[in-house]
Amino acid sequence: MMPLLLLPDWVEPVAEYMFRVGLPATLRTAGISLVTSTLIGVTLGTLLTIRFLPTRALIRLYIEVWRGLPIIVTLFLIYFGAPAINQLLEFSPLTAGIITLTLWGSAQIAEATRGAVQSIPREQHEAASALGFGWLDRHVYVILPQALRRLLPPLVSLLVGIILNTTLIQAIGGTELLESAEQSVQRLSSPVPPDFEPGEIRAFEIYGGVMVAFFLIAFPLTRLAAYLERRLV
């Protein structure tokens, strides 16, 4: 194995920058987006099972819009379009990314939650009603705990999708993992980079490192989702 001391001089500062700045931003954005997507999506998906047409129509519209739009279009709407409506709606790139991924993710979770709730046998609803549970208590204490068990595989898969889609934030200047890699490539290939030979282009190595980093994050999660699906669904 090659000793670390034999690595080229440019590797350590580039890796340090990417894993100190880019990777934490990616993971933080993905984590917040997953939590907010789950809270909103589970709520909307449960409400979607109510047989009240106006509520179902509004939630269905929400799901179809944010699932149907390309994520990059939603991101541009949030980052560039929203401030044109009101200056209070001006967000930083990472915040705009979190909002975008939350809209997309919550639409995915809402649809999955609807299916999970409706898959619970009708007898469970009737038994809870017979015990005196109202609609809210019935879903909170009886139906949703069972449905959430079936939601775990889609949630893990959604996390993978959110992590991979954080790279879109680069389009609006957000410094996540991919953007930190691009900045490193540009810095090394600039006319006079500090401490390195002029015009040193290391795009293949740096972007290859990004590919490996995303694979090491995503692959265990996809295997976990497959395992949970076999065990829980």
C-alpha positions in Angstrom: 0.0 0.0 0.0 1.3 3.4 -0.9 2.3 5.4 2.2 0.3 8.6 2.7 3.6 10.6 2.6 4.0 9.6 -1.1 0.6 11.2 -2.1 0.9 14.3 -4.3 1.1 17.6 -2.5 -2.3 18.8 -3.8 -4.3 15.8 -2.3 -4.3 16.8 1.3 -5.6 20.4 1.0 -8.2 19.3 -1.5 -9.4 16.4 0.6 -9.4 18.5 3.7 -11.5 21.2 2.1 -14.0 18.8 0.5 -14.5 16.8 3.7 -14.5 19.8 6.1 -16.7 22.1 4.0 -18.5 20.2 1.2 -19.4 16.8 2.9 -20.9 18.3 6.1 -23.0 20.7 4.0 -24.3 17.8 1.9 -25.1 15.6 5.0 -26.7 18.5 6.9 -28.9 19.4 4.0 -29.9 15.8 3.4 -30.6 15.2 7.1 -32.8 18.3 7.5 -34.6 17.6 4.3 -35.4 14.0 5.3 -36.8 15.0 8.7 -39.0 17.8 7.3 -40.1 15.6 4.3 -41.1 12.8 6.7 -43.1 15.1 9.0 -44.9 16.8 6.2 -45.3 13.7 4.0 -46.7 11.5 6.8 -49.2 14.1 7.8 -50.4 14.8 4.2 -50.4 11.1 3.3 -52.6 10.3 6.3 -55.0 13.1 5.6 -55.2 11.9 2.0 -57.0 8.8 3.3 -59.9 11.0 4.6 -62.9 10.9 2.3 -63.3 14.6 2.1 -63.0 15.7 -1.5 -61.6 19.3 -1.1 -58.8 18.1 1.3 -57.9 15.2 -0.9 -57.9 17.4 -4.1 -55.5 20.0 -2.5 -53.2 17.3 -1.2 -53.3 15.4 -4.5 -52.4 18.7 -6.3 -49.5 19.2 -4.0 -48.2 15.7 -4.6 -48.5 15.8 -8.4 -46.9 19.3 -8.7 -43.8 18.6 -6.6 -43.4 15.0 -7.9 -44.0 16.1 -11.5 -41.6 19.1 -11.7 -37.9 18.5 -12.3 -36.1 19.2 -9.0 -33.9 21.7 -10.7 -36.9 23.7 -11.9 -38.3 23.7 -8.3 -34.9 24.8 -7.0 -34.8 27.8 -9.5 -38.4 28.7 -8.5 -37.4 28.8 -4.9 -34.1 30.6 -5.3 -34.7 33.0 -8.2 -38.5 33.2 -8.4 -39.6 33.5 -4.8 -37.6 36.7 -4.1 -39.3 38.4 -7.0 -42.6 37.9 -5.2 -41.4 39.1 -1.8 -37.9 40.0 -0.5 -38.7 38.0 2.7 -38.6 34.9 0.5 -34.9 35.3 -0.4 -33.0 32.3 0.8 -29.4 31.2 0.9 -28.4 28.4 -1.6 -28.4 25.7 1.1 -31.8 26.9 2.6 -33.3 27.0 -0.9 -32.0 23.4 -1.5 -33.5 22.2 1.8 -36.9 23.7 0.9 -36.7 22.2 -2.6 -35.8 18.7 -1.4 -38.4 19.0 1.3 -41.1 19.7 -1.3 -40.0 16.9 -3.5 -39.4 14.4 -0.6 -42.6 15.2 1.2 -44.6 14.5 -2.0 -42.9 11.1 -2.3 -43.5 10.3 1.3 -47.1 11.4 1.2 -47.9 9.0 -1.6 -46.0 6.2 0.2 -47.9 6.9 3.5 -51.2 6.8 1.8 -50.5 3.4 0.5 -49.1 2.2 3.8 -52.1 3.5 5.8 -54.6 2.0 3.3 -52.7 -1.4 3.5 -53.6 -1.7 7.2 -56.6 -4.1 7.4 -59.9 -2.6 7.9 -60.4 -4.7 11.0 -57.7 -2.7 12.8 -59.7 0.5 12.2 -62.9 -1.2 13.4 -61.2 -2.7 16.5 -59.7 0.7 17.5 -63.1 2.4 17.0 -64.8 -0.3 19.2 -62.3 0.6 21.9 -63.5 4.2 21.8 -60.6 5.7 19.8 -61.5 8.7 17.7 -60.1 9.3 14.2 -57.0 11.1 15.5 -56.2 8.7 18.4 -56.9 5.7 16.1 -54.3 6.8 13.6 -51.7 8.0 16.1 -51.8 5.0 18.4 -52.9 2.1 16.2 -52.7 2.7 12.4 -49.6 4.9 12.0 -47.2 2.7 14.1 -48.0 -0.2 11.8 -47.8 2.0 8.7 -44.5 3.5 9.7 -43.0 0.1 9.9 -43.8 -0.4 6.2 -42.6 3.1 5.4 -39.0 2.5 6.7 -37.7 1.0 3.4 -39.1 3.9 1.3 -37.7 6.4 3.8 -34.2 4.9 3.5 -34.5 5.0 -0.3 -35.7 8.6 -0.1 -32.6 9.5 1.9 -30.4 8.1 -0.8 -32.3 10.2 -3.4 -32.0 13.3 -1.3 -28.3 12.8 -0.8 -27.7 12.4 -4.5 -29.9 15.3 -5.4 -28.1 17.7 -3.1 -25.6 18.0 -6.0 -28.2 20.2 -7.8 -27.5 22.9 -5.2 -24.3 23.5 -7.1 -26.3 25.1 -9.8 -27.2 28.1 -7.6 -23.7 28.4 -5.9 -24.3 26.3 -2.8 -21.1 24.8 -1.5 -21.9 21.1 -1.1 -19.6 18.2 -1.9 -19.7 18.5 -5.7 -19.3 22.3 -5.6 -16.3 22.0 -3.3 -14.8 19.6 -5.8 -15.4 22.0 -8.6 -13.8 24.8 -6.7 -10.8 22.6 -6.0 -10.5 21.7 -9.7 -10.7 25.4 -10.7 -8.2 26.4 -8.0 -5.6 23.8 -9.2 -6.1 24.6 -12.9 -5.9 28.4 -12.4 -3.0 30.2 -14.0 -1.0 30.6 -10.8 -2.2 28.2 -8.1 -0.3 28.6 -4.8 2.4 26.0 -4.3 1.6 24.0 -7.4 2.7 23.9 -11.0 0.7 26.3 -13.3 -2.2 24.8 -15.1 -2.3 21.6 -13.1 -5.6 19.9 -14.0 -6.8 17.2 -11.6 -10.4 17.0 -12.6 -10.5 13.2 -13.1 -8.9 12.4 -9.7 -11.1 14.9 -7.8 -14.4 14.1 -9.4 -13.5 10.4 -9.1 -13.1 11.0 -5.3 -16.6 12.6 -5.3 -17.9 9.5 -7.1 -16.3 7.2 -4.5 -17.6 9.4 -1.6 -21.2 9.2 -2.9 -20.9 5.5 -3.5 -19.7 4.8 0.0 -22.6 6.8 1.4 -25.3 5.5 -0.9 -24.5 1.8 -1.3 -24.9 0.8 2.3 -28.2 2.7 2.4 -29.5 1.0 -0.7 -28.5 -2.4 0.9 -30.2 -1.4 4.1 -33.4 -0.4 2.3 -33.4 -3.8 0.5 -32.9 -5.6 3.8 -35.7 -3.7 5.5 -38.0 -4.4 2.6 -37.4 -8.1 3.0 -37.9 -8.1 6.8 -40.6 -5.5 7.3 -42.8 -5.3 4.2 
